[in-house]
Structures are given as structure tokens and as C-alpha cells.
């Protein structure tokens, strides 16, 4: 240990010598601890000395930084010289190194000594104080401010942080003024093998074709090691295979997995589980390792031909099967997958190649044999076919392993079936003339039983094919006849069906289509193609062509047959129009006179005879209507009506009709308005005519006064409808009729008017069907308690009044009753 320290001191001395004289600086004295040396202190010292040499060389290779400090020191000395007038010489400064090494994961009981700071200005009297700053200063790294020793107080992990940058400075202990500029140095964490290799993307999945050659690359796996790859063998990995031999191997340096056996067959084994190990320290003992799983799947190639499980297949088909129906299936097995296992089938020979066909079911990979055309048990009862199955896709690498096909024999037996009768033709076509009498023979159909029994056949026409029953068929001979005359112009074709049913057996039937054409007979006369009027001007010139007429005929026209036109014999000598037959089934109409007058005759009728020249010939007379119109000088038609000549000037028929229509509408509006004005509004409340409150009743007597209680019956004030509990309304439709409330309603002959009115008011307030609150209610009660008093003379007899009513005696007999009443009262008062 002492030898190592002496070597370190010699290196310091050499560093001072190499640096040359400089102003005083901080010297860094470091300790090295090398990983992998174990407890061999000599080895540690050797490594530390070697590190000291290297760091001193690095420090010596930085003259720029040193010259910078020298320039600063020189500048300071010049300032002092100018101020004090003295020449100050630069003091000597020593540099040792600028980096330390600390081993990671140190778990000793004491802090690790990283290194020591020393300044040339430190005289050892304790006035120099060392300060440490930077990454981890005060927490991870602490410094003795007197001695400058730096210790690591925590365990360091290079994988978390590989180095720390720190700054050291010497200051005056009392004034904290810097004695030296700060010096920066690095503490590197020295790696040890404390991290095993890891496969970050495992587990892995790989695919390789089956039958691959030895050494075929499968995939590459890569492990990572968090240790320092630049220091020692801690991150040097070596790959090996732990599981998967002898089928696969792995390259130790690259981790590439390759096949190790030839002709690995997917059909024998498809998946392999391989375990790969990565070990650091170059694979030597003591290294750490990590493993991963690789699942390798063999992919399919077309290395297997199709194979029929049996050489002969037996099938059967009934003779009543129709074309396209399935007869049977067969399958050639191919263990390959996907398109490598696709198989196509075909017939290569046999006597049924035209009767049967084979297709491939893509879902089941089976060959499906179907009928191409029906078979007949009575004609041929067995067929033999040769079927070949071939791979659709052949891998040229394995073509020598072929052939990739196989053959099998298929025997098809035809089964007898009770078949329906068969017609001798697939369809029949007959012709019959129109208007032929009923019972005319149209034609004959024939069917027979194809079975061995050869049962007789019965014929019939299904009614839905001949709804109107134009035809009949003989049930035994199949002769078709008409039942009534046919009209070609109504229905030129009749499409019916005839069914043949086997008598006996299963009563099977079959149908055949019969098309009957009705042949034309010339039984319709020709007629004009159109019935339009011909318009001619009044001032037309003679000889002018005014129309070309044509004709049509419902009958069929024979080749080179045309219509012949002529004027009817009864008007052949007319002086107005002439006709020319164009011999192409048209005729031209010409004017033979000069000018026409609408006032004299506005319409002319020209009968024309048309002959169709058929067999037998048919003709008809058609009338051509010619109307005379007024035209301008350019023969443009202005009007063809005669009415404008008899109407006043300036008014046409349309204008008169419009005027009349307006008058009728105005009259209707006036009548409607008058009717609405005369309509009487009905009251909102329905009262019967017997309700005396709405009537004026006149009595021819004066009444008996207050003492006459028999003069008027108070019951008449009661509403007959109100006695039932409600008054009907016409302005609303009550949804709920309230029954009459039980209570003290006065009887009909009650004389208490006050109670009667109160009862009526209560009923009106609580009755939902009563008139609205703003309606006018009229009562025959004047009320009581008025300040003005009553205006009636009926109560005058009971009041203290100084009026003298003697003058009533002189008013005549009409006031005699009143004069007696008041005179009698006054007399009674005087007597009392």
C-alpha cells in the first residue's frame, strides 16, 4: 500500500515538472479501486497508479485551459504592478489530474475515499477551506474542508449515472474569499458485472418452411446487458441453446437461430419450443445469464400428393333425376394446408363422360359428381368412370417427389323408377282457320308410358291454360278440336297445355306445351286510318290537293295487296271534290270548284268507297268530313265557326260566357249575404215559451195593494227548467251535469220573495251550466235598506208624510181606488 502511495507521489512530481511553473493551484490526489481484482491490494494499487498516469497525461494535454489561468494570473500581476509600483513574480501552481474513479455497488461499512484536494496556497495552518459543488455534492459526495478528502457516502450504480461533474475551490476560512479559481473534475463510476443479460422482446415467435435445408436461418434473437461494454467482459455476451436440439442451433456471437436437421416434416410435427441462453463475461464461469423462449412453427409446403382412400367407388342414381342433381361425392386426401392442399377433379375416361360431370367443392375439397343429362333405366343400367385428382399448385422444388395426382374408378348404377308418360315431342304447334265451325280438328298429341308395364295414358287440357275453353282433347287418342269459332283479330295465338296421366301405377302425369295459331280469313272491311276533319279555305283554288287519305284493315294483308279508293256512286257527279287513287293504299282529294261560302254551307260530306282486293273481297263506304274555314291572303286558317257572323261586333262566344258566369256568381253572393243578415241569433240559454220571465203579461186590473196576497202567484217566477237542477246552455256543451243540491228551496206557492231570490242567486253562482258572470239577471225584487227609500207608492200608507192626497178625489174614476186607499188611511189616523 505504501509503495502505491509513493508511486502516486512520484507521478504528482512528474506532473508538476511537465506543467511548468504556474501560480498556486489545487492538486487532486485520487484513489483507484479496480473491479475484478478481488482483495488483492497490490493489484488495486497498480491499477490506481496506472489511472494516475493516464489522468496526469490528460491534464497535461490541456494547455489551453492552463494558459487561460496563466493569462488571468498575469493580468492580475500587472494590475498590482501599476498600483504599487512593485514587480510581483508569479507563484508556482501544481496540477495533478482532473478525474477520479469510484467502484459501483460498494457495500463496505465506511464511506469510500474518492480522492483528496490540495492547494499550493494551503500552508497547513487551517486558514484554507475547501468547498465542493456540483452533481451530488453534499448528498453523495462530502468533503473535509480542512484536509480536502472527498468521500462517497452512498452506494453508486453506474447504470443509473455513469459519472458526476464536481467543482472544487479553496477559500479563506475567515472571509470566504476565493484563494484559487474553481477547478472542475469528474468522478466516474467504475462498472462491475452486476446486471445479467436480458431479452427485451421475448418470447419470440418464428416460422420456417418444412423440408428446409440444414443451416436455414430462422430468426435472430438479441439480448442486452446494462453493464459497461467498454470496460472488461461484463457486457460481452455469448449465445447458446438449452432446449431445441438437435433440430435447431444458434450462433454464439450473433444469436441467429438456424435449422440443424434436414427434411423436418410439418405433417409429423409442426411446432417446436426452443430455449436460448445469453451469458456475459464471454461465456466464462462466473458470468451472469438470461434466457428466452422461441416458439418455431413449420409452415406448409406442397410435399404430399393427393391420395384416394379407396380405388373403387360405387354410386347409384334414379332414372327420374333431372339434370344438375347430385349423384355422389368422393375425396382425395392431401395433408398439406391452404393452396398446397387444393385438389381438382376430372374424368379421364369412361362410358358416362357425356352423361355425368364432376366439379370441386371448395369448402370440403370433395369431387361432386352430377347428372349432365337424365338417364334411362330401360336404355342403360350402369356406367363406369375414371376420376383423376390433381394438386392445383405444385412446388417446383419438390417436383421430383411427384407425381402429385391419383386416380380412382367410379361405378354408377341406374335405378328403375315409376316415370310419368313421355310425349313424343317437347312441344307441339298447330294451325286452324278463324271462323272454323266447332269440332274442327286442330291436331293430335301423343304420349306413352316408358316403364316396362307400358300402362295406357289419358289426356286432358288443364283449365287454367284454356280458361274460356276454346279447345277439347280426346282423353284416349289426344286429338285436339275447337269448341267454337275462333276470331284471329281478337286472339291470334292460343297457348295451351295438354297433360298425359298414366292409368294405374302412381297416376303420374306430364305436360306438354301446345301452340295453336289462328289463320286469317278476309272477314273485315277496310276503313279510314283516321277520322279527322279536312279544313279547306273559302278562297281555295280549283285543282288544289287538300288531303291524302289512307286505310287500315284488321285482316292480314297479302303480299302486293293494296286498297282501292273511289267516290261512292251516289255522289260521283258532285262538282265540289274529286278523288285520285294512288295505287299504294292511299288516295288524294282535290277541289274542283272555285271558292266556297261558309254562310251558304260550311260542312261537306264526301262518301268514299274502299276495297281491300282480298279473297273474298271486302269493301266499305266511309264518309270524309270537309269543313270550310275563313283564311287570310296566305291561306292561313283564321276561323272555322259560323257563330261569329251573327254575334255583335267585338264580342265572341267565349266573352259572353265569361260575362254570364260573372253575373251568376254576383247574384249568388248577394243572395247568400241577404240570407245571413236575416238569420236570427239564438240566445245562449234555452228557455221555453212558457217561461214568463221572458214575456210581457198584461193584466186588466190594478191589483189589490200590499194586503192583496192572492193577486199574483210567486211560483210563476220559478223557471220550469231550473226546477230540474240546471239551465241548458247553447254556447257550451256541459261535460258534467250537477244534480240539484238538497236544501231549503221554497215551494211553488211561497210568498217569501227575499228567500226565493237568495236561493236563485246561490243556484246561479254554483251552477256550472249557468250563463256567464257578466250576464244580466233580472229579478222582480227591489231590495231593501236603500238610503233613498222606496219609490213605490205601496208603502206610502205606512210612512209619516205631510202630503195631502185629497186631490186624488178629483182625478176621476181611474184613481178612485187610490184616493180611497190614502183617504181611508188618513181618516184612520185622524180618528186615532
Secondary structure, DSSP 8 states (H G I E B T S, - for coil): -HHHHHHHHHHHHHHHHHH-S-S--EEEEE----TT-TT-HHHHHHHHHHHHHHHHHHHHT-HHHHHHHHHHHHHHHHHHHHHHS------------SEEEEETT---SS-EEEEEEEETT--SSS-EEEEEEETTBTTTEEE-TTT-EEEE-S---TTT-SEEEEEEEEEETTT--BSS--EEEEEEEE--S----B-TT-SEEEEEETT--TT-EEEE---B--S-TTSTTTT--EEEEEESTTTEEE-TTT-EEEE-SS---TTT--EEEEEEEEESGGG-TT--EEEEEEEEEEE--S----EES-SEEEEEEETT--TT-EEEEE-EE----GGGG-EEEEEEEETTTTTEEEEEETTTTEEEEEESS---TTT--EEEEEEEEEESS--GGGGGG---EEEEEEEEEEE------EESSSEEEEEEETT--TT-EEEE--EE--STT---EEEEE-GGGSTT--EEE-TTT-EEEESS---TTT-SEEEEEEEEEESSTT--EEEEEEEEEEE-------EES----EEEETT--TT-EEEEEEEE-SS---TT---EEEE-GGGTT-SSEEEEE-SSSEEEEEE-SS---TTT-SEEEEEEEEE---SS--EEEEEEEEEEEEE-TT--EEE--SGGGTS-TT--HHHHHHHHHHHHHHHHHHHHHHHHHH-----SB---TT-GGGS----SS----TT--SSS-GGGGS-TTGGGT---BSSS--S-------S----TT---HHHHHHHHHHHHHH-TTS--TTS----S---S--SS----GGGGGGS------GGGGGS-GGGHHHHHHHHHHHHHHHH-
